[in-house]
Amino acid sequence: RGRGRTKTICHSKIIVLLDYEKRPYTAISGSFNITNSAPSNLETVTVYKSSVIANAYMEEFERVWDISKKFI
């Protein structure tokens, strides 16, 4: 609970692409919603074609996943 930096719910849109050996090689981040209506909205998207950056996103995802309350 809380507001701003003390809020307990995290909302991020990040896609990490993995190669056949499950190694991160590209990361996609931004406000873009992957829906049919997204192209008609003002959205941002950044594609990082870097295994270093993709790995950093993957590590952050795993860190947050480990401390998150699971709803599934």
Secondary structure, DSSP 4 states (H G I P E B T S, - for coil): --SGGG-S-----EEEEE-TTS-EEEEEEES---STTGGGS---EEEE--HHHHHHHHHHHHHHHHHSPP--
